[in-house]
Amino acid sequence: MSTVDKELRIGMVGYAFMGAAHSQAWRTVNRVYDLPAYARMTAICGRDESKVAEAAARLGWDGHTTDWRSLIDRDDIDVIDVCTPGDSHAEIAIAALAAGKHVLCEKPLANTVDEARAMAAAAAEARSVGVRSMCGFNYRRVPAIALMRQLVADGRIGVIRHVRATYLQDWLVDPTVPLAWRLQKDKAGSGALGDIGAHIIDATEFVTGQRIASVSGLVETFVKERPLPGEASGLAAKSLATADGTGPATGPVTVDDAALFTARLDGGAVGSYEATRFATGRKNGLRIEINGSLGSVAFDFERMNELEFYDADRPVSEQGFSRILVTEPDHPYMSAWWPAGHIIGYEHSFTHQARDFLEAVATGVDPTPSFDDALHVQLVLEAVERSAATGAWTAVDSALTAVVA
């Protein structure tokens, strides 16, 4: 139990993949970091009473509810953690901010630019009375990516010329995978572009300190119809039989399977980005490489405790990419963990995220990435979609504060 006096009582909406990851972070953060506030896992919310009750017991929450509005209204809740599909982010986050609750919201911030603008405006209004908000781009909190940012900021690779980022998965290669919510635009907003492309947009802007200013993109949907999920078995079912028994009932896939774009960044660098769920054999292959006038730095999530660094200032006879094992206590976030050489995993990035959020809220400063930062990512996603539709090079809208009525 933490010895600090201040508690921040967490109410979380959603209990699936991201809900489990965030729960692990809230359970762990005060056990490894000395923080000015203690996170109490007060209540979790989901639509299905039996499932959310089971999740609360399994994930370590004190209580549960099926009504997110009542969760926000509770006096014993200080923070709302939004881990739902994107179609509900705006409604929940805006209501929570209006009620004076600090908000941590999963990425992408929203399904549309209009929703994201409304969320950023609500966050700005709440900020004026001391209510904080943050968007959960967890890869920023991978120690090797944070060290990558430090090396770039310290000028170790010189003037940035190239930004190269890919995020490759293969979980949709099988055309019999059912039509889940992530494949429906009204629920997910976009496909690979928003789900995993948003991560590499944010991560590269975090590392370089430059923002994407214009793009030229294309998107593709390879499998345009998928079997509907079976009613009895949920998303694990392969299909439902059609009424006449001739084959599975299907529904349209309304999002992209893959998105690729080139970009110009506002600091003069050029970039290339690829996000796909059809890279056969790649399970979660996130890779970033930054090339500069004095060197290069590269990260591969499948080796998440390592960083590749090339120093062009070294004698020619000694040049080559070196491997930095990011496990030293003076590396970002690592002082709380294990002796040097003992590696950490995916879940630790969420613990680091919880640490930064708790510390910011408890000390009265704005955490990052802000809703404005996340709105910018949303504007990049929208520009890629516009470019793909028109075939034209497209500027990213820089009007972050305009709210569409």
ChimeraX attribute file (.defattr): number of C-alpha atoms within 10 A of each C-alpha:
attribute: neighborCount
match mode: 1-to-1
recipient: residues
	/A:1	6
	/A:2	15
	/A:3	11
	/A:4	12
	/A:5	8
	/A:6	13
	/A:7	15
	/A:8	19
	/A:9	19
	/A:10	24
	/A:11	30
	/A:12	31
	/A:13	28
	/A:14	22
	/A:15	24
	/A:16	14
	/A:17	11
	/A:18	16
	/A:19	22
	/A:20	18
	/A:21	19
	/A:22	27
	/A:23	25
	/A:24	18
	/A:25	21
	/A:26	25
	/A:27	17
	/A:28	18
	/A:29	23
	/A:30	23
	/A:31	13
	/A:32	12
	/A:33	16
	/A:34	15
	/A:35	20
	/A:36	18
	/A:37	22
	/A:38	23
	/A:39	23
	/A:40	19
	/A:41	22
	/A:42	21
	/A:43	21
	/A:44	31
	/A:45	28
	/A:46	22
	/A:47	14
	/A:48	11
	/A:49	14
	/A:50	11
	/A:51	12
	/A:52	22
	/A:53	18
	/A:54	12
	/A:55	23
	/A:56	23
	/A:57	13
	/A:58	11
	/A:59	19
	/A:60	17
	/A:61	21
	/A:62	13
	/A:63	16
	/A:64	22
	/A:65	21
	/A:66	18
	/A:67	15
	/A:68	21
	/A:69	14
	/A:70	10
	/A:71	23
	/A:72	25
	/A:73	14
	/A:74	11
	/A:75	9
	/A:76	14
	/A:77	21
	/A:78	22
	/A:79	28
	/A:80	26
	/A:81	27
	/A:82	31
	/A:83	25
	/A:84	22
	/A:85	19
	/A:86	26
	/A:87	18
	/A:88	16
	/A:89	23
	/A:90	24
	/A:91	14
	/A:92	21
	/A:93	26
	/A:94	20
	/A:95	17
	/A:96	26
	/A:97	24
	/A:98	15
	/A:99	15
	/A:100	19
	/A:101	26
	/A:102	27
	/A:103	28
	/A:104	24
	/A:105	27
	/A:106	23
	/A:107	26
	/A:108	30
	/A:109	34
	/A:110	28
	/A:111	24
	/A:112	21
	/A:113	21
	/A:114	18
	/A:115	22
	/A:116	26
	/A:117	27
	/A:118	22
	/A:119	28
	/A:120	26
	/A:121	19
	/A:122	21
	/A:123	24
	/A:124	20
	/A:125	14
	/A:126	21
	/A:127	18
	/A:128	9
	/A:129	9
	/A:130	16
	/A:131	24
	/A:132	28
	/A:133	33
	/A:134	27
	/A:135	25
	/A:136	28
	/A:137	23
	/A:138	22
	/A:139	22
	/A:140	25
	/A:141	24
	/A:142	26
	/A:143	24
	/A:144	28
	/A:145	27
	/A:146	18
	/A:147	20
	/A:148	27
	/A:149	20
	/A:150	16
	/A:151	18
	/A:152	22
	/A:153	14
	/A:154	10
	/A:155	14
	/A:156	21
	/A:157	23
	/A:158	18
	/A:159	16
	/A:160	21
	/A:161	17
	/A:162	19
	/A:163	23
	/A:164	19
	/A:165	25
	/A:166	22
	/A:167	26
	/A:168	24
	/A:169	22
	/A:170	16
	/A:171	17
	/A:172	18
	/A:173	16
	/A:174	12
	/A:175	15
	/A:176	17
	/A:177	18
	/A:178	24
	/A:179	22
	/A:180	17
	/A:181	14
	/A:182	19
	/A:183	25
	/A:184	18
	/A:185	17
	/A:186	15
	/A:187	15
	/A:188	24
	/A:189	22
	/A:190	25
	/A:191	26
	/A:192	28
	/A:193	31
	/A:194	27
	/A:195	18
	/A:196	23
	/A:197	28
	/A:198	22
	/A:199	24
	/A:200	25
	/A:201	22
	/A:202	23
	/A:203	22
	/A:204	25
	/A:205	17
	/A:206	19
	/A:207	21
	/A:208	20
	/A:209	14
	/A:210	16
	/A:211	23
	/A:212	25
	/A:213	20
	/A:214	22
	/A:215	29
	/A:216	22
	/A:217	26
	/A:218	20
	/A:219	23
	/A:220	16
	/A:221	16
	/A:222	14
	/A:223	15
	/A:224	16
	/A:225	18
	/A:226	22
	/A:227	23
	/A:228	23
	/A:229	22
	/A:230	17
	/A:231	11
	/A:232	9
	/A:233	10
	/A:234	13
	/A:235	16
	/A:236	13
	/A:237	16
	/A:238	19
	/A:239	23
	/A:240	18
	/A:241	15
	/A:242	11
	/A:243	9
	/A:244	7
	/A:245	9
	/A:246	8
	/A:247	12
	/A:248	19
	/A:249	17
	/A:250	19
	/A:251	16
	/A:252	14
	/A:253	22
	/A:254	19
	/A:255	22
	/A:256	26
	/A:257	23
	/A:258	22
	/A:259	25
	/A:260	21
	/A:261	20
	/A:262	19
	/A:263	25
	/A:264	20
	/A:265	20
	/A:266	13
	/A:267	15
	/A:268	15
	/A:269	20
	/A:270	18
	/A:271	20
	/A:272	17
	/A:273	22
	/A:274	23
	/A:275	30
	/A:276	28
	/A:277	24
	/A:278	20
	/A:279	18
	/A:280	14
	/A:281	12
	/A:282	16
	/A:283	15
	/A:284	17
	/A:285	18
	/A:286	24
	/A:287	18
	/A:288	21
	/A:289	19
	/A:290	24
	/A:291	20
	/A:292	21
	/A:293	16
	/A:294	16
	/A:295	22
	/A:296	24
	/A:297	22
	/A:298	21
	/A:299	21
	/A:300	21
	/A:301	20
	/A:302	14
	/A:303	14
	/A:304	20
	/A:305	21
	/A:306	20
	/A:307	22
	/A:308	18
	/A:309	22
	/A:310	20
	/A:311	21
	/A:312	19
	/A:313	13
	/A:314	12
	/A:315	8
	/A:316	9
	/A:317	6
	/A:318	10
	/A:319	12
	/A:320	14
	/A:321	16
	/A:322	12
	/A:323	12
	/A:324	14
	/A:325	18
	/A:326	24
	/A:327	23
	/A:328	18
	/A:329	14
	/A:330	10
	/A:331	15
	/A:332	19
	/A:333	23
	/A:334	20
	/A:335	15
	/A:336	13
	/A:337	16
	/A:338	13
	/A:339	12
	/A:340	14
	/A:341	11
	/A:342	12
	/A:343	16
	/A:344	17
	/A:345	11
	/A:346	15
	/A:347	15
	/A:348	22
	/A:349	22
	/A:350	26
	/A:351	26
	/A:352	24
	/A:353	27
	/A:354	26
	/A:355	24
	/A:356	19
	/A:357	24
	/A:358	24
	/A:359	19
	/A:360	19
	/A:361	21
	/A:362	17
	/A:363	11
	/A:364	13
	/A:365	14
	/A:366	17
	/A:367	19
	/A:368	20
	/A:369	18
	/A:370	20
	/A:371	28
	/A:372	23
	/A:373	19
	/A:374	28
	/A:375	28
	/A:376	26
	/A:377	28
	/A:378	28
	/A:379	24
	/A:380	28
	/A:381	25
	/A:382	21
	/A:383	22
	/A:384	30
	/A:385	23
	/A:386	20
	/A:387	21
	/A:388	21
	/A:389	12
	/A:390	13
	/A:391	13
	/A:392	13
	/A:393	17
	/A:394	21
	/A:395	19
	/A:396	22
	/A:397	14
	/A:398	12
	/A:399	11
	/A:400	16
	/A:401	13
	/A:402	12
	/A:403	16
	/A:404	9
	/A:405	5
